Amino acid sequence: MMEPKIIHKLDPVISEVKKKTGINIDNFKPTFLERRILFRMRTVGILDYDEYVKLLSTSFDEAKSLYTAFSINVTKFFRDPHVWEKLENDIIPNFLKTTRFSPIRAWSCGSASGEEPHSISILLNDSLKETRIGYQVYATDISADAITHAKKGIYRNENLINVHPERLNTHFEKTSEGHYQVSSVIRNRIEYERLDMLKTTGKLFDIIFCRNVLIYYDKDAHEQIFKKFADVLKKDGILVLGQDESMIGTKGCNYFELPCPKERIYQKKSQ
Ligand SMILES: C[S@@+](CC[C@H](N)C(=O)[O-])C[C@H]1O[C@@H](n2cnc3c(N)ncnc32)[C@H](O)[C@@H]1O
């Protein structure tokens, strides 16, 4: 079977997507962009790169489909359970020791279909229930479809395998279709917004989750985002990255230390 041709220059594709959708994709890693473009070329049955660029220049739908192909939003409740155990057993209790009376503010940056912000809301709800401390979760993603899905809070069994049966009982309701909807108590603590992580947010946070988003981006984007996270985290604030992500070789190390390397849990350095 014939395969699409190797791509030499990505600039025409980057510029067409920007023109058609207003979205800037030039911070994605070139190898990642190339894989997704080849995937779209195969899907629409085009073998020649220039021909594909021509299609892109005349078709808004293709620009949108290509952009959607970049938005990998695989996720799970309590993804990497050991990270959530560390948060529940060490990090959050430590937060509480430093007498914080103001609500805890968490940010799920790259919240996909909502499994992560809902897991955060469950974790904070359960950890804070014996205290008078409140919490809020801010959840952002660049994909409008992902945000729409997240707001409904309805999930299939396979996304819930890491949810403890007691939590499933307390925080979920079974729908008539046999799926599970997160309870309104947990859902109502989450504020959603469609936002490119590289654009600014004026809010301040105690803890930021940015997991399995940076792997698709180049070093330039990493530098920008680590600086931004340092700016919007409060004193001693926590940053949780994905298991395959790190700050090695970036200026992020100037702003953060890594008290829990296995879990990729970082803490903002005191100035
Ligand atoms: C693989 S999912 C990760 C979901 C969740 N954080 C987790 O670890 O399970 C990556 C998400 O990041 C989002 N994303 C990619 N680039 C983004 C950007 N520049 N700003 C905000 N979200 C972005 C995608 O739309 C997708 O929903």
The ligand as an ORCA input file, in Angstrom:
! r2SCAN-3c Opt
* xyz 0 1
  C      -3.786     13.973     27.155
  S      -4.913     15.171     27.731
  C      -4.488     15.248     29.439
  C      -5.694     15.321     30.349
  C      -5.364     15.300     31.841
  N      -4.578     16.443     32.209
  C      -4.677     14.013     32.226
  O      -3.482     14.030     32.532
  O      -5.323     12.961     32.241
  C      -4.253     16.678     27.056
  C      -5.250     17.828     27.030
  O      -4.522     19.046     26.887
  C      -5.270     19.905     26.058
  N      -4.373     20.921     25.501
  C      -3.429     20.766     24.529
  N      -2.833     21.930     24.294
  C      -3.387     22.847     25.128
  C      -3.180     24.243     25.349
  N      -2.281     24.935     24.642
  N      -3.929     24.871     26.288
  C      -4.858     24.176     26.999
  N      -5.109     22.854     26.832
  C      -4.380     22.199     25.907
  C      -5.879     18.982     25.010
  O      -6.992     19.594     24.384
  C      -6.237     17.770     25.869
  O      -7.548     17.848     26.346
*
